[in-house]
Amino acid sequence: ATPTVQDITMCPNWCGADYALVLYNWPEEGPRNLPEDSSTLAKFLRPFRSAIGVYRLPTTPSSEGTANLKPNRMLTSVSRVNSIAVVEGRPHLIVGGSDTGSLSIWDLRESARPPRDSSDVEHSELPSPDPTIAHFQGSIWNLPIFSTDLYASVGGSRKGKAVVLDEEGAEQGGTPHHAEICCLRSSDAQNGDALIFCLDVSGVVSFWRVLERTNAVLKTALALQGQLSLGEGNRLFGDYLDASYLCVHPQQQVQFVVLSSAGVQQTGRRGGKSGISGPTEGPKKLELNRFRGGFGGALGEDGGDLEEFAITPTLEEPVCGAFCPFLPGVLLVAYADGDLALFDTALSVPVTHWACAIPQTPNRDISVAWSKRRPSVFFVKCGTALDVWDLCENVHGPAISLDVARDLGLSGLPSPSTSLSGTASELLIDTHGRPLISYGGITAVVGLPAAYTTPLQAPPLRTAWASQPMDELLKIGHERDVYPTLEKLARKVDVPIDSQVERDVLVGVLAGMQPMQAST
């Protein structure tokens, strides 16, 4: 069966180059019965449900086209992996979350092995005449070096109860996830170490650190740092949140946002059950200003009040989000019904809301990402459509709209079907500001004009206005006469020098945007 792309991430600066990691999942088809004369490669792949292809990216910023069909490595898993993340600061380590609630680690420093069938280890067959198949018959395969399933055996003395270890190797209790893991993300490295955020569909979030030790049985392992449940008290769904996505604030390890059937929820690792540790970290829920219906004051057909309220339609759920890496708390959220919203997480309502801005919707397979080179540029992919937005050029709609099947010469591949039940990440932005997209099982690098990958070095004429923070406008001696702002407590984000001018322009653009944008 043809595998589908489930997630894409990047392994930066590994052995002097950047690599794209593409997660493939095979469809569920029941037992895979193979003929006795099947090849060694087919027998080797039979038990695996997921594989991660490691592809070297072009080094030239202007390069484009389909990625190399021959991966440098293939990382396999017998469980279905739904999301992957590269540990920030340690690009050789890849963590994956599975449908069984377990986490696995792959180490690119481990020696790759050729495919060998366990029932016939000594058998070696001639390479295939097809060069692509012959490549997969070579030494490119890696198995996980660690899985949290191992903790069940550690707790064998407790009648099979799974036990999680802390950083010192002490037992910490049961594993936190009893449902399918849907999203895995790595925070930015702080003090030389990163934190792994793991979200399952029930709304449980766990936090892990990767341990690399030389004098231990498990040289590489995951240490649980804590957990919280965002679904507690959600009586409508029995504490089941139907979560789908997680976004971590840039350059910190505390605050994060979860997207689910309950909307956009902001919380953190501190502050008890509420998850919020202070007034400077924003509201707990970020909402759109639109009527959802079915609540207090609704009337039935006979004119009386409705005793039961209607559940929010699935199409209004947020399905994907991304933080701007150049500003603290600027969050872009895509909704299944085709809406886009731009939030400042210090406020409970969006800075602006683009209604019906995403083509080929309703669809839950929507991916959004910010440019890593230009602060005002972000990308939206849905189906065959790829939109490039430039807020310094146009705040009402995308600057470029591409049809990836037509414009990249991929029209011969099977088109993705519109989905209302599943989610996938099909978009990645590399260090040069180029989008990588998946379509029909193929990953392609999309070349863009230099104007969309080179930061602005001078403000555009229409945005060249002078601005001052509100705190600087207060007269000396009258600071206590006005409502205090939180400007002095705002978290700072380190920005490259060549992007600081455009970052300041974006701040002014966001301040002048209208809360509701007309659809185009």
matplotlib code that plots the C-alpha trace (Angstrom):
import matplotlib.pyplot as plt

x = [0.0, 1.1, 2.1, 0.8, 2.8, 1.7, 4.3, 7.3, 10.0, 13.6, 17.0, 19.2, 22.9, 23.5, 26.9, 27.1, 23.8, 20.0, 17.8, 14.0, 12.4, 9.2, 7.0, 5.2, 2.3, 0.9, -2.9, -4.6, -5.3, -5.3, -2.7, -0.1, 0.2, 3.2, 4.0, 6.8, 8.9, 8.7, 11.9, 14.0, 13.0, 9.3, 9.7, 11.7, 9.1, 6.1, 5.9, 6.4, 3.5, 5.5, 8.8, 10.7, 12.7, 15.7, 16.4, 19.2, 18.0, 19.5, 22.1, 21.4, 18.7, 17.2, 16.9, 13.5, 11.8, 11.0, 13.2, 15.6, 13.7, 16.5, 16.6, 19.9, 18.3, 15.0, 13.8, 11.2, 8.6, 6.2, 3.7, 1.9, 3.7, 1.5, 4.0, 7.8, 10.1, 13.9, 15.4, 16.5, 20.2, 20.7, 19.8, 20.9, 18.0, 14.4, 11.4, 8.2, 4.7, 2.6, -1.1, -0.5, 0.6, 4.3, 7.3, 10.4, 13.8, 16.0, 19.7, 21.2, 24.7, 23.8, 25.2, 22.6, 21.8, 20.6, 17.2, 17.4, 14.5, 14.7, 13.7, 16.6, 19.4, 22.2, 20.4, 21.5, 19.9, 21.2, 20.5, 17.5, 18.1, 15.9, 18.3, 15.7, 14.8, 18.5, 19.1, 16.5, 18.3, 21.4, 22.4, 20.0, 17.7, 17.6, 15.4, 14.5, 17.1, 14.6, 10.8, 8.8, 7.3, 10.5, 9.3, 6.6, 9.4, 11.2, 8.0, 7.8, 8.0, 4.8, 2.8, 3.4, 2.5, 4.4, 6.9, 8.5, 12.0, 13.1, 16.4, 18.2, 16.8, 14.3, 10.8, 8.1, 4.9, 2.7, 3.0, 1.0, -0.6, -3.4, -4.7, -3.3, -0.6, -1.5, 1.3, 4.9, 7.0, 10.4, 10.9, 13.8, 17.0, 17.3, 20.6, 21.7, 18.7, 15.3, 12.0, 9.7, 6.0, 3.7, -0.1, -2.6, -6.2, -7.7, -6.0, -3.2, 0.1, 3.4, 6.9, 10.1, 13.8, 16.2, 19.0, 22.2, 24.4, 27.6, 27.4, 23.9, 22.1, 19.9, 22.4, 19.6, 16.3, 13.3, 12.8, 9.3, 9.3, 5.5, 2.1, -1.3, -4.8, -6.6, -9.8, -10.4, -13.9, -15.1, -18.2, -19.8, -17.2, -16.4, -13.0, -12.2, -10.9, -10.4, -7.1, -5.3, -2.3, 0.2, 2.3, 5.1, 5.9, 9.2, 12.4, 11.0, 9.8, 6.8, 3.8, 2.1, -1.2, -3.4, -5.9, -8.9, -12.7, -12.8, -11.1, -7.7, -6.5, -3.4, -1.6, 1.8, 3.8, 3.4, 0.4, -1.4, -4.6, -5.2, -1.8, -1.4, 1.3, 0.6, -1.3, 1.6, 1.0, -2.3, -5.8, -6.6, -8.7, -8.4, -11.7, -13.1, -15.8, -18.6, -22.0, -22.0, -25.6, -27.4, -26.6, -28.6, -31.5, -32.1, -35.8, -37.3, -40.0, -42.7, -41.1, -39.7, -36.1, -34.1, -33.1, -30.0, -27.5, -26.1, -22.5, -20.2, -19.9, -16.7, -15.9, -15.3, -12.5, -9.0, -6.8, -3.3, -1.3, 2.1, 3.9, 5.8, 9.4, 10.3, 7.6, 6.5, 2.9, 1.9, -0.1, -1.6, -4.5, -6.3, -9.8, -11.4, -14.1, -11.4, -11.0, -7.6, -7.0, -4.0, -3.8, -1.7, -1.8, -1.9, -5.5, -8.5, -9.7, -7.8, -5.9, -7.5, -9.7, -9.8, -13.1, -13.1, -9.4, -8.3, -9.1, -10.4, -12.2, -13.9, -10.9, -9.0, -5.7, -4.5, -0.9, 0.4, 4.0, 5.9, 9.0, 12.3, 13.8, 11.0, 8.9, 5.9, 5.6, 3.7, 2.4, -0.9, -1.3, -4.6, -5.0, -3.3, -3.3, -0.3, -0.7, 2.1, 1.1, 3.2, 1.6, 3.9, 2.6, -1.1, -3.1, -6.3, -5.1, -2.2, 0.5, 1.1, -1.3, 0.1, -1.4, 1.3, -0.1, 0.1, 2.9, 5.4, 4.6, 3.0, -0.4, 0.2, 0.2, -3.0, -4.6, -5.2, -8.8, -10.7, -10.7, -13.0, -11.6, -7.8, -5.1, -1.6, 1.4, 2.3, 4.3, 7.8, 9.9, 13.7, 16.4, 16.5, 12.8, 11.6, 8.5, 8.7, 5.3, 4.0, 1.6, 0.7, 3.5, 6.2, 8.0, 8.9, 10.9, 9.1, 11.2, 10.1, 11.2, 14.0, 11.7, 9.9, 13.0, 15.1, 14.3, 13.4, 16.2, 14.1, 10.5, 8.1, 6.9, 3.3, 4.5, 7.2, 5.6, 7.2, 5.9, 6.6, 5.6, 2.8, 5.0, 7.4, 4.5, 3.7, 4.8, 7.3, 5.4, 2.1, 2.8, 0.3, -2.5, -3.1, -3.8, -0.5, 0.6, 2.6, 5.2, 8.0, 7.1, 6.9, 9.1, 11.8, 12.6, 16.1, 15.9, 18.7, 20.1, 19.0, 15.4, 15.0, 13.9, 11.1, 10.2, 9.6, 7.6, 5.4, 4.7, 3.3, 1.3, -0.4, -1.2, -3.0, -5.0, -8.7, -10.2, -12.1, -10.7, -12.9, -12.6, -10.9]
y = [0.0, 3.6, 5.4, 8.9, 11.8, 12.5, 15.1, 17.0, 18.6, 19.6, 18.4, 21.6, 21.6, 17.8, 17.0, 20.4, 20.2, 20.6, 17.6, 17.2, 14.5, 13.1, 10.8, 8.2, 6.0, 2.9, 2.7, 0.2, -2.9, -5.7, -8.5, -8.2, -11.6, -12.0, -14.8, -17.1, -15.9, -12.3, -10.2, -9.7, -6.0, -6.8, -9.2, -6.6, -3.9, -6.1, -5.4, -1.7, 0.8, 4.0, 5.1, 8.5, 9.4, 11.7, 13.7, 16.2, 19.6, 21.7, 24.1, 26.8, 29.2, 29.5, 25.7, 24.2, 21.0, 17.6, 16.3, 13.4, 10.2, 8.4, 9.2, 9.1, 7.2, 5.5, 5.3, 2.6, 1.9, -1.0, 1.4, 4.1, 7.3, 10.4, 13.2, 13.7, 16.4, 17.0, 17.8, 21.4, 21.8, 18.0, 17.5, 13.8, 12.9, 12.4, 11.8, 10.3, 9.9, 6.9, 5.9, 3.7, 6.6, 5.8, 7.8, 6.6, 8.0, 7.5, 8.5, 9.4, 8.7, 5.0, 2.9, 2.1, -1.5, -3.2, -4.8, -8.3, -10.7, -12.2, -15.7, -15.7, -13.5, -15.2, -14.9, -12.1, -11.4, -9.7, -5.9, -5.0, -3.6, -0.7, 1.8, 3.2, -0.2, -1.1, 2.0, 0.8, -2.6, -0.9, 0.1, 3.0, 1.6, 2.5, 1.2, 3.2, 3.1, 3.8, 3.6, 4.5, 1.0, -0.1, 1.5, -1.2, -3.8, -1.5, -1.7, -5.5, -5.8, -3.9, -6.4, -4.9, -1.3, 1.1, 3.3, 6.5, 7.6, 11.1, 12.7, 10.8, 7.5, 7.2, 5.9, 8.5, 6.6, 5.6, 6.7, 9.8, 8.9, 6.4, 7.8, 8.4, 11.0, 13.6, 16.3, 16.4, 19.6, 20.6, 23.9, 26.2, 25.2, 27.1, 26.8, 24.2, 21.9, 21.6, 20.3, 18.0, 18.8, 15.8, 16.1, 13.3, 13.5, 13.4, 16.7, 15.4, 17.2, 15.8, 17.4, 15.4, 15.9, 13.7, 12.2, 11.1, 9.2, 7.2, 5.2, 3.9, 0.9, 3.2, 5.6, 7.7, 8.0, 10.3, 11.8, 13.0, 16.6, 16.8, 16.6, 18.3, 17.6, 20.3, 18.2, 18.0, 19.4, 19.2, 17.3, 17.6, 15.2, 13.3, 14.9, 14.1, 17.1, 15.8, 17.8, 18.0, 20.5, 22.2, 25.3, 26.4, 30.0, 30.9, 31.0, 29.7, 26.5, 27.5, 28.8, 26.9, 26.8, 23.7, 23.5, 21.2, 21.0, 23.4, 26.1, 27.7, 27.2, 28.9, 27.5, 26.7, 24.3, 26.3, 27.6, 24.5, 23.3, 26.6, 26.3, 30.1, 31.5, 35.2, 38.1, 38.8, 35.5, 36.2, 34.8, 31.1, 31.0, 32.8, 33.1, 34.5, 37.1, 35.2, 33.8, 30.0, 29.7, 27.2, 28.8, 30.8, 32.7, 30.3, 29.5, 26.2, 25.8, 26.3, 29.6, 28.1, 28.0, 25.1, 22.7, 21.4, 23.5, 22.6, 21.3, 23.6, 22.3, 20.4, 22.8, 25.7, 23.9, 25.2, 22.6, 24.2, 27.1, 28.6, 31.3, 34.1, 33.4, 37.2, 38.5, 37.3, 35.9, 36.5, 33.3, 32.4, 29.9, 28.1, 26.8, 23.9, 26.1, 28.2, 31.1, 32.5, 34.4, 36.3, 36.5, 38.4, 35.9, 38.8, 39.4, 37.0, 38.2, 38.2, 41.1, 40.4, 37.7, 36.7, 34.9, 32.2, 33.0, 29.4, 27.8, 24.2, 24.2, 22.8, 20.6, 19.6, 18.9, 22.6, 23.6, 27.0, 28.2, 31.5, 32.3, 32.0, 34.9, 37.5, 38.4, 39.5, 36.4, 33.3, 30.3, 28.4, 25.0, 23.2, 20.4, 21.5, 25.2, 27.1, 30.7, 33.1, 36.0, 39.2, 41.5, 44.4, 44.2, 43.3, 42.6, 41.6, 38.5, 36.4, 37.9, 34.7, 31.7, 28.5, 25.3, 22.8, 20.1, 22.4, 24.8, 22.1, 19.5, 17.0, 16.8, 13.1, 12.2, 11.2, 14.3, 14.4, 14.0, 16.6, 15.4, 16.2, 13.7, 13.6, 16.1, 16.2, 18.6, 19.1, 22.3, 23.1, 26.2, 25.7, 28.1, 29.9, 30.8, 28.2, 26.2, 22.4, 20.8, 17.3, 16.2, 12.7, 11.2, 13.4, 16.2, 19.2, 22.4, 25.5, 28.2, 31.8, 35.2, 36.7, 39.4, 36.8, 35.3, 38.4, 40.6, 44.2, 46.6, 49.8, 50.4, 50.6, 54.2, 53.4, 52.0, 54.6, 56.1, 57.0, 55.2, 55.1, 52.6, 53.9, 53.8, 56.3, 58.8, 59.1, 62.4, 62.1, 62.2, 61.0, 57.3, 56.4, 58.5, 56.1, 52.4, 50.6, 48.7, 45.5, 46.8, 46.6, 43.0, 41.9, 39.0, 39.8, 37.6, 37.6, 38.6, 38.4, 41.9, 41.7, 41.0, 43.7, 46.5, 44.3, 43.2, 46.8, 47.4, 44.3, 45.7, 48.9, 46.9, 44.8, 47.9, 49.4, 46.3, 46.2, 43.4, 41.9, 41.6, 41.2, 37.9, 37.9]
z = [0.0, -0.7, 2.6, 3.4, 4.8, 8.4, 9.6, 8.5, 10.5, 10.0, 11.4, 11.2, 10.8, 11.1, 9.8, 8.1, 6.3, 6.9, 6.6, 6.2, 8.2, 6.6, 8.6, 6.5, 7.8, 6.1, 5.9, 8.2, 6.2, 8.7, 8.6, 5.9, 4.4, 2.1, -0.3, 0.7, -2.2, -1.2, -1.1, 2.0, 1.9, 1.8, 4.8, 6.7, 6.2, 7.0, 10.8, 10.5, 10.6, 10.3, 8.8, 8.9, 5.8, 6.3, 3.2, 2.7, 1.6, -1.2, 0.1, -2.5, -1.3, -4.8, -5.3, -5.8, -7.0, -5.6, -2.8, -3.4, -3.7, -2.1, 1.7, 3.5, 6.4, 7.1, 10.8, 11.5, 14.1, 14.7, 16.2, 14.3, 14.9, 14.6, 15.3, 15.4, 16.8, 16.7, 20.0, 19.9, 20.3, 19.7, 16.1, 16.1, 18.4, 17.0, 19.3, 18.0, 19.6, 18.8, 18.7, 21.8, 24.0, 24.0, 23.0, 21.0, 20.3, 17.2, 17.2, 13.8, 15.2, 15.4, 12.5, 9.9, 9.0, 5.9, 5.8, 7.2, 7.7, 11.2, 9.9, 7.4, 8.7, 6.7, 3.4, 1.0, -2.3, -5.3, -5.6, -7.6, -11.1, -10.2, -8.6, -6.3, -4.8, -4.7, -2.6, 0.0, 0.1, 1.4, 4.9, 5.6, 8.2, 11.9, 14.7, 17.9, 20.6, 23.4, 24.0, 27.1, 26.7, 28.5, 31.7, 32.0, 32.4, 34.9, 37.1, 36.7, 40.5, 40.7, 38.8, 35.4, 36.3, 34.1, 35.9, 34.7, 35.7, 36.7, 35.9, 38.6, 37.5, 40.4, 39.9, 39.4, 39.0, 36.0, 32.4, 31.7, 28.4, 28.0, 24.7, 21.2, 21.0, 18.4, 18.6, 19.7, 19.9, 21.2, 22.9, 22.1, 24.0, 27.3, 29.2, 26.7, 27.1, 25.4, 26.7, 24.8, 24.9, 24.3, 23.7, 23.4, 22.1, 25.6, 26.5, 28.7, 28.2, 29.5, 29.6, 29.0, 28.9, 27.0, 29.1, 27.5, 30.1, 29.7, 32.8, 32.7, 31.3, 29.2, 27.8, 26.1, 27.8, 28.5, 31.9, 32.8, 34.1, 34.8, 33.3, 33.3, 32.0, 30.1, 29.9, 33.6, 34.5, 30.8, 31.8, 28.3, 26.9, 30.1, 30.4, 26.8, 25.0, 21.4, 21.1, 17.9, 18.0, 20.4, 19.9, 22.3, 22.8, 21.1, 23.2, 26.4, 28.1, 30.2, 28.1, 25.4, 23.5, 22.8, 20.0, 20.5, 20.3, 23.2, 21.1, 21.7, 25.2, 26.7, 29.7, 31.2, 33.2, 36.4, 38.4, 39.6, 37.9, 36.1, 34.4, 34.6, 36.9, 36.7, 35.0, 32.6, 30.8, 29.2, 29.2, 29.5, 26.3, 23.0, 21.1, 17.9, 18.0, 16.3, 17.4, 17.9, 19.0, 21.2, 24.6, 27.1, 25.6, 22.7, 22.0, 21.0, 18.3, 20.9, 22.1, 25.3, 26.4, 25.1, 27.9, 26.1, 24.2, 20.8, 20.6, 18.6, 15.0, 14.1, 11.2, 13.6, 15.4, 15.3, 13.5, 13.3, 14.7, 14.7, 16.7, 15.0, 15.9, 15.9, 18.3, 21.7, 21.8, 18.1, 17.2, 13.8, 14.0, 11.1, 11.5, 9.7, 8.1, 6.3, 8.7, 9.8, 13.0, 14.3, 18.1, 20.5, 23.4, 25.9, 24.7, 24.6, 21.1, 17.9, 16.5, 13.2, 11.7, 8.0, 7.2, 4.5, 3.7, 3.2, -0.2, -0.5, 2.8, 4.9, 5.7, 8.8, 7.0, 7.1, 7.8, 8.7, 9.3, 9.6, 7.6, 9.4, 7.4, 7.1, 10.2, 8.2, 5.9, 6.7, 4.7, 4.5, 2.8, 2.3, -0.3, -3.5, -2.5, -1.0, -0.1, 0.7, 2.9, 3.3, 5.9, 4.8, 1.3, 1.8, 5.0, 3.2, 1.4, 0.2, -2.0, -3.9, -4.4, -5.9, -7.1, -6.1, -8.4, -11.5, -10.7, -9.4, -12.1, -9.6, -11.4, -12.2, -8.5, -6.6, -5.1, -1.3, -0.4, 1.7, 5.3, 8.2, 10.6, 10.4, 10.7, 9.3, 9.1, 5.4, 5.6, 6.7, 6.3, 6.1, 7.2, 3.9, 4.1, 1.5, 2.1, 1.9, 1.1, 0.8, -1.9, -3.0, -0.9, -2.5, -0.6, -2.7, -2.1, -3.4, -4.8, -4.1, -5.4, -3.3, -2.1, 0.1, 1.6, 2.1, 5.2, 4.6, 5.4, 5.1, 6.0, 3.0, 2.4, 3.4, 6.8, 7.5, 10.6, 13.9, 16.9, 20.7, 23.4, 25.6, 28.7, 27.1, 26.6, 30.3, 31.9, 34.7, 38.1, 36.6, 36.2, 39.0, 37.5, 34.6, 34.3, 34.5, 31.4, 31.3, 28.8, 31.4, 32.1, 28.4, 27.5, 24.9, 21.9, 20.4, 16.7, 14.1, 13.2, 9.6, 10.6, 13.3, 10.9, 9.5, 13.0, 14.0, 10.8, 11.6, 15.1, 13.5, 10.9, 13.6, 15.7, 12.7, 11.5, 11.7, 13.8, 10.8, 7.3, 4.2, 2.4, -1.0]

ax = plt.figure().add_subplot(projection="3d")
ax.plot(x, y, z, "-o")
ax.set_aspect("equal")
plt.show()
